[in-house]
Amino acid sequence: MVDILVNLYYLSLFIFLLPSLNLGFIYSHGIAKLLLIAIFIYLVYQTYRKKIILQANIKLSALFMLFFLSQSLSVIQALDTTLYFSSFKKLIFILLFYFASLFILKTEKDRRYIIKVLFTVLLINILLQIIIFLFPNFFLAITEKILNPGYYGLIKMNINRGRVFLEEYNEVMIPPIVYLLIRGGNKKLFLLLLTVTIIVSYISGFRTKFAMTVFSLLTSFVVLLFTKIKATRNILNMGLLFTAVLSIFGLLYFYISQISPYSLVDRFMFQSEIADVQSVTRRIENWNEAIMIGLSSPIFGVGMGNYNYYANTERRITSFISMSKETKAIKEDLVNPHNLLVFTFAETGFFGLICLLLLLIYFIFEDIKVIIQGNDLSKAFIISFWCLFIYSLFNPTVNITYNILFWALRVFIYYEGEGINRRSHVGNK
């Protein structure tokens, strides 16, 4: 039964990390949620019967539950409780996933299996993005009835803007790829995968994704190779890898400039007033607006899901009932301040923001210990996590995919570094 439970967990994770499909009677993410409910019920039942013991990091779980409480209490100021409970349901499934992860990922075997799931998702997302880039109209035609309407609307909107969009975080997998390159094995295969991941990040047209790529590459070189820098062979490997990455970027820029008059480099050079300059100034305005909204209800915020009612009147979403799911998703994306910290403050006040910052500070201290004493795999996934966090500073993170990956990485890192904490505890005695 436990093996079945583990397989259901990885199936739910796999579904959550892929685009949401419209299956007619239910969306694919809905199936993943049902799987989480079944897993959680089984775990509670078996714990009650004392058949299993759910081990948990007391500090991490306490901070998680405090953050959960801060989000929940934002209902106090919520104007629309329907929208609040829509966000609250998402929060519940994040809670279920967190506790399921604590049970599933405690064994090294299962932690190695999650890596396979993440790489499989990476390959599928890369393939889909290449199709979007090469055949955008074909992709839209075949997925119009297959994808969740809201998800489809966001993809279509970004194609019209000349960008390749999926709710994916490919760049998060760059550190594990670099780890596997350093470790040995099939270096050609992993170098190819690294190359394709960088290419797809570049052709997406999103500056944030390119920043994530640069962060992942540079940090991986420093953290994963620093301890081995004395070895001449490793210095040579690092030089060759760095040269290969620079060559990839050079060839990419040359190729894209030949087939398109506008590239990601042009976006960094602020060549377009609307697409590049105004997008930055508008984002800063949105951050300031979100702060002012938060200050209007500073303790508990305006309520989860209720941010849209307080936004600028020109962009405010006044009626969700009459909107199609496609239009609603686009409107929500445009209104969102694109920053996790200010968005958390606006919707859940200082209480929610402080609880989030406490979690992040805890992560920083724990990660420093792992960076100093841990194995290279745990270090790679720490880089992956902070790469994911960089995304949240410039983009909306209300989708469940981001939050599921967020907590999958944190629980993985916790168990990988558990031996360090145990050794420190013994040493302190």
C-alpha positions as a printed Julia matrix, in Angstrom:
429×3 Matrix{Float64}:
   0.0    0.0     0.0
   2.87   2.36    0.79
   4.32   1.84   -2.71
   0.95   2.76   -4.21
   0.85   5.86   -2.01
   4.31   6.92   -3.16
   3.36   6.44   -6.8
   0.19   8.51   -6.34
   2.27  11.28   -4.77
   4.66  11.42   -7.71
   1.77  11.23  -10.16
   0.15  14.25   -8.49
   3.48  16.13   -8.55
   3.95  15.26  -12.22
   0.46  16.51  -13.12
   0.83  19.73  -11.12
   4.1   20.65  -12.88
   2.64  20.22  -16.37
   0.06  22.43  -18.15
  -3.48  22.02  -16.84
  -5.54  19.96  -19.3
  -9.26  20.24  -19.94
 -10.59  16.69  -19.65
 -14.21  17.73  -20.11
 -15.61  16.79  -16.71
 -12.51  17.86  -14.77
  -9.15  19.56  -15.23
  -5.96  17.53  -14.85
  -4.91  19.65  -11.86
  -8.24  18.69  -10.3
  -7.21  15.04  -10.53
  -3.91  15.86   -8.84
  -5.85  17.56   -6.03
  -8.06  14.5    -5.58
  -4.92  12.36   -5.34
  -3.56  14.63   -2.62
  -6.8   14.34   -0.65
  -6.64  10.53   -0.89
  -2.99  10.49    0.21
  -3.64  12.81    3.15
  -6.67  10.8     4.35
  -4.62   7.61    4.23
  -1.73   9.21    6.14
  -4.05  10.55    8.83
  -5.77   7.17    9.16
  -2.5    5.25    9.4
  -1.09   7.77   11.86
  -4.2    7.38   14.02
  -3.74   3.61   13.95
  -0.04   4.18   14.77
   0.97   2.22   11.68
   3.2    5.07   10.56
   4.97   7.92   12.33
   4.98  11.23   10.5
   8.35  12.84   11.15
   8.56  16.58   10.73
  11.04  19.36   11.29
   9.4   21.18   14.21
  10.82  24.61   13.31
   9.94  24.34    9.62
   6.45  22.97   10.27
   5.77  25.59   12.94
   6.8   28.39   10.57
   4.73  26.81    7.79
   1.63  26.65   10.0
   2.21  30.21   11.19
   2.33  31.34    7.56
  -0.82  29.28    6.87
  -2.53  31.03    9.79
  -1.51  34.48    8.53
  -3.01  33.75    5.12
  -6.19  32.34    6.66
  -6.82  35.31    8.97
  -6.83  37.71    6.02
 -10.52  36.78    5.67
 -11.17  39.41    8.38
 -10.88  42.22    5.82
 -11.99  40.34    2.68
 -14.72  42.15    0.73
 -15.53  39.1    -1.36
 -15.45  35.87    0.64
 -16.05  33.83   -2.53
 -12.73  35.02   -3.95
 -11.1   34.51   -0.57
 -12.21  30.89   -0.35
 -11.09  30.28   -3.93
  -7.57  31.24   -2.83
  -7.99  29.44    0.48
  -8.76  26.14   -1.31
  -5.44  26.48   -3.13
  -3.74  27.07    0.21
  -5.32  23.9     1.61
  -3.88  21.8    -1.2
  -0.45  23.32   -0.61
  -0.83  22.27    3.03
  -1.77  18.72    1.99
   1.18  18.55   -0.39
   3.61  19.77    2.28
   2.64  17.07    4.77
   2.53  14.38    2.08
   6.07  15.41    1.07
   7.27  15.08    4.66
   6.19  11.44    4.59
   7.21  10.51    1.04
  10.6   12.21    0.74
  12.13  10.98    4.0
  13.91   8.08    2.24
  16.89   8.61   -0.04
  15.37   6.28   -2.64
  12.27   8.44   -2.99
  14.29  11.64   -3.09
  16.21  10.22   -6.04
  12.91   9.37   -7.71
  11.7   12.96   -7.47
  14.74  13.98   -9.51
  13.55  11.68  -12.3
  10.1   13.28  -12.17
  11.59  16.77  -12.39
  13.78  15.87  -15.35
  10.84  14.25  -17.15
   8.78  17.41  -16.64
  11.73  19.47  -17.91
  11.95  17.48  -21.14
   8.19  17.72  -21.79
   8.1   21.46  -21.15
  11.13  22.04  -23.38
   9.44  20.14  -26.21
   6.22  22.14  -25.82
   8.11  25.45  -25.8
  10.06  24.56  -28.93
   6.75  23.78  -30.68
   5.32  27.12  -29.51
   8.39  28.96  -30.81
   8.51  27.23  -34.2
   4.8   26.65  -34.83
   2.77  29.05  -32.64
  -0.43  28.94  -34.72
  -0.31  25.16  -34.92
   0.13  24.92  -31.15
  -2.81  27.23  -30.5
  -5.0   25.3   -32.92
  -4.39  21.87  -31.39
  -4.52  22.99  -27.74
  -7.55  25.31  -27.81
  -9.87  22.56  -26.58
  -7.23  20.59  -24.7
  -5.8   23.15  -22.27
  -7.5   24.84  -19.34
  -9.14  27.96  -20.92
  -7.41  30.35  -18.53
  -4.04  28.75  -19.15
  -4.65  28.78  -22.91
  -5.51  32.49  -22.75
  -2.17  33.35  -21.13
  -0.24  31.32  -23.72
  -2.13  33.02  -26.56
  -1.61  36.49  -25.08
   2.15  35.94  -24.84
   2.39  34.49  -28.35
   0.78  37.7   -29.59
   3.51  39.59  -27.7
   6.21  37.51  -29.4
   7.02  35.43  -26.31
   7.02  31.76  -25.42
   5.07  31.15  -22.23
   4.26  28.14  -20.09
   3.87  27.99  -16.32
   7.21  26.24  -16.05
  10.48  26.85  -14.27
  13.06  25.09  -16.46
  15.91  27.19  -15.14
  15.46  25.59  -11.72
  16.9   22.39  -13.2
  20.14  23.98  -14.39
  22.01  23.41  -11.06
  21.15  19.66  -10.97
  22.28  19.4   -14.59
  25.58  21.1   -13.73
  25.9   18.77  -10.74
  25.5   15.73  -13.01
  28.03  17.19  -15.47
  30.61  17.57  -12.7
  29.83  14.2   -11.16
  30.54  12.36  -14.38
  28.52   9.82  -16.31
  27.1   10.75  -19.69
  28.59  14.23  -19.95
  27.56  14.71  -23.59
  23.91  14.03  -22.77
  23.83  16.46  -19.84
  25.76  19.11  -21.78
  23.17  18.8   -24.55
  20.34  19.12  -22.02
  22.0   22.17  -20.47
  22.4   23.73  -23.92
  18.76  23.17  -24.88
  17.54  24.5   -21.51
  19.55  27.7   -22.02
  18.29  28.06  -25.59
  14.64  27.66  -24.56
  15.12  30.19  -21.76
  16.56  32.67  -24.26
  13.9   32.27  -26.93
  11.13  32.7   -24.35
  11.7   36.45  -24.54
  11.35  36.91  -20.77
  14.11  38.86  -19.04
  13.36  37.22  -15.68
  13.94  33.74  -17.09
  17.25  34.84  -18.56
  18.24  36.3   -15.16
  17.33  32.96  -13.58
  19.54  31.2   -16.12
  22.52  33.45  -15.4
  22.01  33.09  -11.63
  21.77  29.3   -11.85
  24.86  28.98  -14.04
  27.13  31.36  -12.14
  26.08  30.16   -8.7
  26.45  26.53   -9.74
  29.98  27.2   -11.0
  30.96  28.95   -7.76
  29.24  26.66   -5.22
  29.68  23.28   -6.9
  33.19  23.82   -8.24
  34.73  26.03   -5.53
  35.65  23.12   -3.26
  37.31  21.34   -6.18
  39.11  24.34   -7.61
  42.55  23.0    -6.7
  42.22  20.13   -9.12
  43.68  21.09  -12.5
  41.19  18.86  -14.29
  38.25  20.64  -12.65
  39.65  24.05  -13.52
  39.9   22.91  -17.13
  36.37  21.49  -17.06
  35.03  24.72  -15.61
  36.8   26.74  -18.29
  35.48  24.55  -21.08
  31.95  24.63  -19.69
  32.04  28.41  -19.29
  33.37  28.81  -22.83
  30.62  26.5   -24.13
  27.94  28.59  -22.38
  29.3   31.84  -23.83
  29.42  30.24  -27.27
  25.78  29.14  -26.91
  24.68  32.69  -26.1
  26.69  34.08  -29.01
  25.23  31.63  -31.52
  21.75  32.2   -30.13
  21.98  35.95  -30.56
  23.26  35.57  -34.13
  20.53  33.05  -35.06
  17.65  34.97  -33.45
  18.8   38.24  -35.02
  18.63  36.56  -38.45
  15.06  35.26  -38.13
  13.57  37.98  -35.94
  14.11  41.75  -35.87
  13.69  41.76  -32.08
  15.47  39.6   -29.52
  15.95  39.24  -25.78
  19.14  41.28  -26.01
  17.06  44.12  -27.46
  14.73  43.84  -24.45
  17.68  44.33  -22.09
  18.74  47.32  -24.18
  15.21  48.8   -23.77
  14.73  49.14  -27.52
  10.91  49.16  -27.3
   9.2   51.92  -25.34
   6.03  49.86  -24.77
   7.4   46.34  -24.34
  10.58  47.16  -22.44
  10.52  50.6   -20.81
   6.85  50.88  -19.9
   6.75  47.3   -18.61
   9.41  48.22  -16.03
   7.88  51.57  -15.02
   4.41  49.99  -14.84
   5.73  47.24  -12.6
   7.25  49.77  -10.22
   3.92  51.62  -10.19
   2.15  48.35   -9.41
   4.52  47.67   -6.51
   3.84  51.13   -5.06
   0.12  50.62   -5.53
   0.25  47.22   -3.8
   2.07  48.77   -0.84
  -0.59  51.47   -0.54
  -3.33  48.81   -0.71
  -1.59  46.88    2.07
  -1.31  50.02    4.2
  -5.08  50.5     3.93
  -5.42  47.35    6.06
  -1.93  46.9     7.53
  -2.45  44.08   10.03
  -4.28  41.35    8.09
  -4.34  42.83    4.58
  -7.32  43.13    2.25
  -7.85  39.36    2.08
  -6.55  36.58   -0.15
  -7.97  36.87   -3.65
  -9.3   40.37   -3.0
  -6.37  42.42   -4.3
  -8.12  43.03   -7.62
 -10.89  45.11   -6.0
  -8.38  47.64   -4.75
  -6.26  48.0    -7.87
  -6.22  51.03  -10.16
  -9.76  51.7   -11.43
  -8.63  51.4   -15.04
  -7.47  47.84  -14.45
  -9.82  46.78  -11.67
 -11.69  43.53  -12.15
 -15.27  44.47  -11.31
 -17.09  41.29  -12.26
 -15.78  37.74  -12.36
 -19.16  36.16  -12.99
 -19.58  37.52  -16.51
 -15.97  36.81  -17.57
 -14.8   33.75  -19.46
 -11.99  31.84  -17.76
  -9.62  32.94  -20.52
 -10.4   36.65  -20.0
 -10.31  36.31  -16.23
  -6.82  34.75  -16.29
  -5.48  37.52  -18.53
  -7.03  40.25  -16.37
  -5.66  38.74  -13.17
  -2.19  38.54  -14.71
  -2.28  42.2   -15.76
  -3.51  43.42  -12.35
  -1.08  41.33  -10.25
   1.86  43.42   -8.91
   4.36  40.75  -10.01
   6.2   40.55   -6.71
   5.6   37.95   -4.01
   6.6   40.2    -1.1
   4.43  43.23   -1.93
   1.55  40.99   -3.05
   1.69  39.1     0.26
   1.7   42.4     2.14
  -1.27  43.74    0.15
  -3.45  40.67    0.66
  -2.37  39.49    4.13
  -0.79  42.57    5.73
   2.23  42.82    7.98
   1.27  39.56    9.68
   1.48  37.62    6.41
   4.63  39.42    5.24
   6.46  38.87    8.55
   5.54  35.16    8.53
   6.85  34.85    4.96
  10.08  36.67    5.87
  10.56  34.39    8.9
  10.34  31.39    6.57
  12.86  32.9     4.16
  15.29  33.82    6.96
  15.02  30.27    8.32
  15.76  28.91    4.83
  18.81  31.15    4.51
  20.38  29.98    7.79
  19.64  26.31    7.05
  20.99  26.61    3.51
  24.22  28.22    4.66
  24.86  25.19    6.88
  24.26  22.86    3.94
  26.45  24.92    1.61
  29.31  24.66    4.14
  28.91  21.01    5.14
  26.45  19.33    2.77
  26.79  17.17   -0.32
  26.82  18.62   -3.82
  23.33  17.38   -4.67
  21.77  19.28   -1.76
  23.78  22.36   -2.75
  22.46  22.1    -6.32
  18.86  22.04   -5.13
  19.46  24.97   -2.79
  20.55  26.97   -5.84
  17.44  25.68   -7.62
  15.21  26.95   -4.81
  16.66  30.45   -4.76
  16.5   30.54   -8.54
  12.78  29.82   -8.17
  12.49  32.58   -5.57
  14.07  35.08   -7.98
  11.16  34.37  -10.31
   8.7   35.37   -7.57
  10.27  38.84   -7.26
   9.23  39.84  -10.79
   6.29  37.58  -11.67
   2.92  36.41  -10.31
   3.1   33.28   -8.16
  -0.58  32.69   -7.44
  -0.63  29.52   -9.56
  -0.46  26.23   -7.71
   2.41  24.95   -9.9
   4.86  27.45   -8.41
   3.81  26.7    -4.84
   3.95  22.93   -5.29
   7.49  23.15   -6.68
   8.43  25.62   -3.91
   7.58  23.15   -1.14
   8.82  20.06   -3.0
  12.27  21.69   -3.14
  12.18  22.8     0.5
  11.24  19.38    1.87
  13.84  17.75   -0.4
  16.53  20.13    0.93
  15.43  19.53    4.52
  15.86  15.76    4.29
  19.11  16.01    2.31
  20.54  18.27    5.03
  19.08  16.29    7.93
  22.38  14.49    8.5
  24.13  17.85    8.95
  21.61  18.97   11.55
  21.96  15.64   13.38
  25.77  15.92   13.44
  25.54  19.51   14.69
  23.16  18.43   17.43
  25.5   15.65   18.57
  28.46  18.0    18.44
  26.69  20.54   20.64
  26.17  17.87   23.3
